[in-house]
Amino acid sequence: MSFPTSLNSQITDSVTQVNTKVLGDSPAQALGSFMIATSQALSNAAHNATTSQFNANITSQAATTQGVATLYSVDTASTGIATEKIFQ
């Protein structure tokens, strides 16, 4: 301190050092918070991509099953029509 005060100089030095430490730690804490927020966002994106892929696979399986069922039913339908024409 450049001018005399009514406080003990050790107290003012201690407060000044604490304030300097807080100012020095702030960038590191801000960067840490930024990195945590970024990692959470990337984790959510990866989770969403995995969930979307899983749902797409389920849809693909359902479409394949429906297509196979349709292919098998074509033979049954044609047999039914032929049988109907035979009995007429």
C-alpha positions as protocol buffer text, in pm:
chain_id: "A"
residue {
  index: 1
  type: MET
  ca { x: 0 y: 0 z: 0 }
}
residue {
  index: 2
  type: SER
  ca { x: 140 y: 338 z: -87 }
}
residue {
  index: 3
  type: PHE
  ca { x: -36 y: 540 z: 178 }
}
residue {
  index: 4
  type: PRO
  ca { x: -77 y: 479 z: 551 }
}
residue {
  index: 5
  type: THR
  ca { x: -417 y: 354 z: 673 }
}
residue {
  index: 6
  type: SER
  ca { x: -573 y: 299 z: 1013 }
}
residue {
  index: 7
  type: LEU
  ca { x: -579 y: -79 z: 947 }
}
residue {
  index: 8
  type: ASN
  ca { x: -299 y: -317 z: 1015 }
}
residue {
  index: 9
  type: SER
  ca { x: -82 y: -350 z: 704 }
}
residue {
  index: 10
  type: GLN
  ca { x: -82 y: -729 z: 736 }
}
residue {
  index: 11
  type: ILE
  ca { x: -462 y: -733 z: 700 }
}
residue {
  index: 12
  type: THR
  ca { x: -459 y: -516 z: 393 }
}
residue {
  index: 13
  type: ASP
  ca { x: -182 y: -727 z: 239 }
}
residue {
  index: 14
  type: SER
  ca { x: -378 y: -1045 z: 312 }
}
residue {
  index: 15
  type: VAL
  ca { x: -696 y: -910 z: 153 }
}
residue {
  index: 16
  type: THR
  ca { x: -500 y: -787 z: -148 }
}
residue {
  index: 17
  type: GLN
  ca { x: -335 y: -1126 z: -195 }
}
residue {
  index: 18
  type: VAL
  ca { x: -669 y: -1308 z: -171 }
}
residue {
  index: 19
  type: ASN
  ca { x: -823 y: -1075 z: -428 }
}
residue {
  index: 20
  type: THR
  ca { x: -525 y: -1130 z: -658 }
}
residue {
  index: 21
  type: LYS
  ca { x: -559 y: -1508 z: -618 }
}
residue {
  index: 22
  type: VAL
  ca { x: -930 y: -1493 z: -704 }
}
residue {
  index: 23
  type: LEU
  ca { x: -853 y: -1289 z: -1015 }
}
residue {
  index: 24
  type: GLY
  ca { x: -579 y: -1534 z: -1111 }
}
residue {
  index: 25
  type: ASP
  ca { x: -799 y: -1841 z: -1066 }
}
residue {
  index: 26
  type: SER
  ca { x: -1097 y: -1703 z: -1260 }
}
residue {
  index: 27
  type: PRO
  ca { x: -973 y: -1786 z: -1613 }
}
residue {
  index: 28
  type: ALA
  ca { x: -893 y: -2144 z: -1515 }
}
residue {
  index: 29
  type: GLN
  ca { x: -1234 y: -2192 z: -1354 }
}
residue {
  index: 30
  type: ALA
  ca { x: -1409 y: -2039 z: -1655 }
}
residue {
  index: 31
  type: LEU
  ca { x: -1218 y: -2267 z: -1892 }
}
residue {
  index: 32
  type: GLY
  ca { x: -1299 y: -2568 z: -1675 }
}
residue {
  index: 33
  type: SER
  ca { x: -1669 y: -2484 z: -1678 }
}
residue {
  index: 34
  type: PHE
  ca { x: -1654 y: -2436 z: -2055 }
}
residue {
  index: 35
  type: MET
  ca { x: -1489 y: -2774 z: -2103 }
}
residue {
  index: 36
  type: ILE
  ca { x: -1747 y: -2948 z: -1884 }
}
residue {
  index: 37
  type: ALA
  ca { x: -2035 y: -2788 z: -2076 }
}
residue {
  index: 38
  type: THR
  ca { x: -1875 y: -2884 z: -2408 }
}
residue {
  index: 39
  type: SER
  ca { x: -1815 y: -3243 z: -2303 }
}
residue {
  index: 40
  type: GLN
  ca { x: -2175 y: -3276 z: -2184 }
}
residue {
  index: 41
  type: ALA
  ca { x: -2303 y: -3139 z: -2514 }
}
residue {
  index: 42
  type: LEU
  ca { x: -2086 y: -3382 z: -2712 }
}
residue {
  index: 43
  type: SER
  ca { x: -2199 y: -3670 z: -2492 }
}
residue {
  index: 44
  type: ASN
  ca { x: -2563 y: -3580 z: -2553 }
}
residue {
  index: 45
  type: ALA
  ca { x: -2496 y: -3564 z: -2928 }
}
residue {
  index: 46
  type: ALA
  ca { x: -2334 y: -3909 z: -2925 }
}
residue {
  index: 47
  type: HIS
  ca { x: -2622 y: -4050 z: -2722 }
}
residue {
  index: 48
  type: ASN
  ca { x: -2877 y: -3901 z: -2960 }
}
residue {
  index: 49
  type: ALA
  ca { x: -2692 y: -4043 z: -3260 }
}
residue {
  index: 50
  type: THR
  ca { x: -2685 y: -4389 z: -3102 }
}
residue {
  index: 51
  type: THR
  ca { x: -3054 y: -4374 z: -3019 }
}
residue {
  index: 52
  type: SER
  ca { x: -3140 y: -4260 z: -3371 }
}
residue {
  index: 53
  type: GLN
  ca { x: -2936 y: -4542 z: -3522 }
}
residue {
  index: 54
  type: PHE
  ca { x: -3107 y: -4795 z: -3296 }
}
residue {
  index: 55
  type: ASN
  ca { x: -3451 y: -4665 z: -3393 }
}
residue {
  index: 56
  type: ALA
  ca { x: -3358 y: -4671 z: -3761 }
}
residue {
  index: 57
  type: ASN
  ca { x: -3251 y: -5035 z: -3728 }
}
residue {
  index: 58
  type: ILE
  ca { x: -3584 y: -5124 z: -3569 }
}
residue {
  index: 59
  type: THR
  ca { x: -3767 y: -4949 z: -3854 }
}
residue {
  index: 60
  type: SER
  ca { x: -3554 y: -5132 z: -4111 }
}
residue {
  index: 61
  type: GLN
  ca { x: -3628 y: -5467 z: -3948 }
}
residue {
  index: 62
  type: ALA
  ca { x: -4000 y: -5391 z: -3945 }
}
residue {
  index: 63
  type: ALA
  ca { x: -3993 y: -5292 z: -4314 }
}
residue {
  index: 64
  type: THR
  ca { x: -3800 y: -5608 z: -4403 }
}
residue {
  index: 65
  type: THR
  ca { x: -4043 y: -5825 z: -4212 }
}
residue {
  index: 66
  type: GLN
  ca { x: -4337 y: -5660 z: -4384 }
}
residue {
  index: 67
  type: GLY
  ca { x: -4173 y: -5704 z: -4724 }
}
residue {
  index: 68
  type: VAL
  ca { x: -4103 y: -6073 z: -4664 }
}
residue {
  index: 69
  type: ALA
  ca { x: -4459 y: -6124 z: -4542 }
}
residue {
  index: 70
  type: THR
  ca { x: -4586 y: -5955 z: -4859 }
}
residue {
  index: 71
  type: LEU
  ca { x: -4368 y: -6177 z: -5078 }
}
residue {
  index: 72
  type: TYR
  ca { x: -4496 y: -6490 z: -4905 }
}
residue {
  index: 73
  type: SER
  ca { x: -4857 y: -6374 z: -4932 }
}
residue {
  index: 74
  type: VAL
  ca { x: -4831 y: -6324 z: -5312 }
}
residue {
  index: 75
  type: ASP
  ca { x: -4800 y: -6700 z: -5365 }
}
residue {
  index: 76
  type: THR
  ca { x: -5093 y: -6766 z: -5131 }
}
residue {
  index: 77
  type: ALA
  ca { x: -5310 y: -6508 z: -5306 }
}
residue {
  index: 78
  type: SER
  ca { x: -5232 y: -6645 z: -5651 }
}
residue {
  index: 79
  type: THR
  ca { x: -5305 y: -7000 z: -5530 }
}
residue {
  index: 80
  type: GLY
  ca { x: -5635 y: -6883 z: -5387 }
}
residue {
  index: 81
  type: ILE
  ca { x: -5733 y: -6711 z: -5712 }
}
residue {
  index: 82
  type: ALA
  ca { x: -5636 y: -7017 z: -5919 }
}
residue {
  index: 83
  type: THR
  ca { x: -5833 y: -7245 z: -5686 }
}
residue {
  index: 84
  type: GLU
  ca { x: -6135 y: -7016 z: -5710 }
}
residue {
  index: 85
  type: LYS
  ca { x: -6120 y: -7023 z: -6092 }
}
residue {
  index: 86
  type: ILE
  ca { x: -6091 y: -7402 z: -6089 }
}
residue {
  index: 87
  type: PHE
  ca { x: -6404 y: -7442 z: -5877 }
}
residue {
  index: 88
  type: GLN
  ca { x: -6615 y: -7207 z: -6086 }
}
